[in-house]
Amino acid sequence: MATRQATYAEASIRVLKGLEPVKQRPGMYTRTDNPLHVVQEVIDNAADEALAGFGHRIALTLHVDGSISIDDDGRGIPFGLHPEEQVSVVEIVFTRLHAGGKFDKGAGGAYSFSGGLHGVGVSVTNALALRLQVSVWRDGQVASLAFAGGDVVEPLSLRKATAAERKHGTSVRVWPDPKYFESPELPRHDLLHLLRSKAVLMPGVTVSLTHEKSGETQTWAYKGGLSDYLLQTLPADPLIPLFEGAQYAGANETENFAEGEGAAWCVAFTDDGAVLRESYVNLIPTVAGGTHESGLKDGLFGAIKGFIELHALLPKGVKLMPEDVFSRASFVLSAKVLDPQFQGQIKERLNSRDALRLVSAYVKPALELWLNQHVDLGRKLAELVIRQAQTRQRASQKVEKRKGSGVAVLPGKLTDCESRDLGFNEVFLVEGDSAGGSAKMGRDKETQAVLPLRGKVLNTWEVERDRLFANTEVHDIAVAIGVDPHGPNDVVDLGGLRYGKVCILSDADVDGSHIQVLLLTLFFRHFPKLIEAGHVYIARPPLYRIDAPARGKRPAAKLYVLDDGELEAALDKLRKEGAREGSWSIGRFKGLGEMNAEQLWETTLNPETRRLLPVSFAALGFDATASAMTRLMGKGEAAARRELMELRGDQIELDV
């Protein structure tokens, strides 16, 4: 007997207010394994003051009662009434999501460069705290207030500062709520690394950690910069002297970078052993790397490859790839980006496309000059890189020998890549000849192949395996990837696989989505082991291009966004940056064929800046996914599809 559904009416919709979203879903805003990230949000605010040139001291104290204090000597958070909200600014900062002083990057903004970008940092810290106390020294006064669970429990109070007190700064003491974290303890090693790295990246700033229980205090203050830090932490001695440099854009920058944007770096090359890699954006540690690291990789590779070619050092038959240079590089990289775009609130990875060009544009000429000034060391480095390339190619050749020689004739419309290394090479199944032409011109010929598809692929859900090759497109796909059709329980030899990544590349509109579904149907039904082994991907080209005007320190730029949601977010961001309403222009790509080779490379093909989604059925499991696919793609499932549309149709956004 079917159970009666609960009432669904206007009152069923709940609107989360204030800090409730954080308490309901803390994992969306911070790490929940321990409270280090919520403490780091406060440390980052103190570091932003130092980065802006207003602070020289950050002191962290671990108290006996489990609370943590963070003190700085910055300007102090303003505590007057906000002109629009008519609430104390310091209260807004700790109780409102998306409120902060770091949105305005234009002239007169409080912070030109900062790690805090979303305005959710310390408000998350407050929401997940049993108690949080704030004291601010500013304008000859001391302001104090306290919160519990994100709510004000001790309203703002003001008093006159005494002669013995500091003149400016902020002190925050927080008691993280254990119920939100798997462990209430701060990981000691990670905390020490965080504090030490802040000192390294901010010469002249003293960072300290005090244990109240033992009275022990550790202090970090570096004057030697990145090279001292890298040498102290490097697992092995470098093969050649460190390559160190720093460069930032000036007011008359010709590369369309904002004034002050740039990077400092220190790189060491070692012959063997583990490598050390640390990167930062506006002092925020980016443990998952990102486009600034890709810029360093691009700059190093371009300079070293140019040196090798200039001196004719490359043996016949050896082809260099960026990983041959980067695999033995240890580095510390600190980038300054005016408006960085991070992946998620915890900011583990930088996604800003411009950061690749920014770092590469400064690193490459600096290394070219260094190599030409130190030719003997350059030759030594070239030998290391060439050895790495030869080792990689030998490993690839061993795989080729196991594949055997019985290879079918490749389809004539396939534009193949030169590499046979599955760790790098990839094929793009591209919708249409015109898009295929742009992809062929814009691709990396070494590692990227293109197979244009004419028209929509056959729905193969109910096609028998022995009838698959009657369809030309399906036949060409199977031959190009080098794997025979198979079932989920078959023992499949993937030794003939010709590409490590099989990427579906179609238009960003409804027709493109339909082609995606048809190709996914083909792979799930007849090549499931490819999906299971992680070889199938979906490329996500942009739907819109925004020509943004200059605003503040930010020069005019072209912005690419995936969909309507990202478009609205991008326009809202332009407004906050001071762009006049309507001063931008928006273009919609009707198809990939409208994108030239350079645009397609930058947005969709470049491994360092593209968005590529791995395809997997692990979340639902194979059987549940098969059931859903039958419902969607089966010829006799019209009634089931109609029922699905009637039940869930209002949850879909149509693109008409």
Phi, psi and omega in degrees: 000130182288139178278149181288133180289145175295154181295133178240104183219187183305321183289349180286341182276121180253132178256116178283131184243159175058235182262010180302320180302325180292317181291327180287318183226069183299330181295343177282344187244339184201171172283142181247009177286326175201170186277010186302319185293323179291329174288321180298327178301322179288318178300319181297324177296320177295320179294325178297324175297317179293320179298326179281355176092016184246000180221149181229005183212133172230121183237125178247135180235130174264111184274159182297327183278008178092356178276165181229133177250140175232119181243142173220167178246039177282200184287340185087137180293130178303142181238008174286178181285138175290134186300331181261318186276339182055038174229149180306134183298319181297326176291320179299317182302323185265354185234352182243129171290148178059041172231130180181177183257017189242010177281322186279107180261006183275187180298135180087357178292153182291328181224120173282317180236128179203162175270332178283118188232333188261347182071024179242357189302285186287341174292328174291316176305315181293318182298327185258026181243140171297319180207146175217128181245138179233134172231135182232131174254120184195139175054037177076009180235162175239122178252137180224144172201162183220152181232158171222121182059027179092350181259146179291125176244341173229102185300164182303129175233145181238144172213164179281135179289142177280166181295331183279346183278160176296160183271333182204155179141176181225141175233126179237128175240126187232139174250095181300141180279115185301337185292343181268355188232145178295324177223134180281352185275140173281130178293117189300314183298315181295322179295314179298318180297318180299312183293318180296319181294325176300318179294320180298318185280350180232077179305135181095350178258131179263128179243133183225155176228123181243133174261111184299324184295315183264344183079002182285138177232130174251137183231138177235130175208114185248138173247341183279351176073208190292326184294317177301316182296314182295318180296324180290330186253354182293130182294331183223159179293140179291150181289324179227166177303155183297143172260113186232145178189171177202140176205140182226149184291139176268183183294332182254035182300133181264353184266012182064030172264149179286150179303129180096344178288147179161206185201155167240142184213157172215126186234137175233139177250126179242150185284326180206184180082181181288155176250152179250127181222120177225132178227153183218149172233117183051041178077357177277124178291128179251085187292338178262013175074220180138197188289336176290322174295323177296325177294321176297316179300315181296316180294316178298314182296314181300317182290315184289320177298318178298321179295316180297318179291321180299322183261010177051051184263348188280121178296154180298136177088354180263128177243128182275145174229156183307324183293336177296328177277315191282336186296334180250017181260126167258144184204159164236125183234128178235108183258146172246115183235129186299317185223068185291144176251114182261161174270102178082166183292330183278359166057041181284336185221138177270131181251354185300120181296322183295338183294329178297311181294322181300305184291317180298320183296334180264325183287315187300307180295328179294318179288324176302316179296316182297316181296321180286340176273341182229067187299320180298317178292325177298319178295322179296318177293320179299320178299317179299313182296318180295321176299319179297318180295318180294320178298317180296316182292324177296319179297322179292322180294326178297320178296318181299320182296326181288342185284339181082179187250357183278073184258134178290159178291126184289147180298141185296332182276356176286123171262103190278164175262168183276328184284147173243015182271113183296342178288344184234324191280154185206151178241138178254121174272106192252136180283115173089152181289323183293316177295323177299324178295316177297320180294320179297320181284328186269348187287169168271110186298335181292318190239351188241125176253157181228129175237103178289143178245132181263118179074183182277138181290151179299141171286108188261014185299322183247020178271130178294150186298323182285353177256359184300316188284359173292337177268124186298317183296316180296318178301314182295322179297312183298316181292320182295318182280340174083021179231136180282151174302149183201172178255174184293335183256003180284150171273115189246135175268109178270012180295337179272358182302130186261347183222137178288332178232129172251109191250125176275120182236107180227172180301158182275007182259192184295318179298320177297321178296323178297316179296321175305312183298317180296320178289321176296324176300315179301312184291320182291320184282320191240353177221047186298331181292334175295317178293315182300324181275000175080033182257354184253134184223160173243122175277142183242093177285159179284154176264331183231153168237131178250125172268100187269140179282168172295140177212122182060230178278349184275122180286170175302146185205161173257124181247136179247133181229151188282321190206185183296323180297314178293328178298313180297319179296320180294318179293322177298322179293318178300319179298317180294332179277001175100006179289135180290139181305127179084002180281352178258162173237146184240127176243137179253129178281117177288340179185168180299331181297340178281346181270134176282173186300320182294317179295318181295321177296311185296321188265333194229331185259326184296116183301339184274339185234352184282172171243116184232119184262125175288142179263131181209148173249019183294326185296316180267336189091158186296314186296315180294322178294319179298321179296317179294320179294322177299317180297323184276324191247349182290140183291330182264020186250025183300319181295319179295322179293321179297317178299319180297317181293323180291324182280320189242001186300329182286354180267358184258136174268120182271145176243097185244000000 
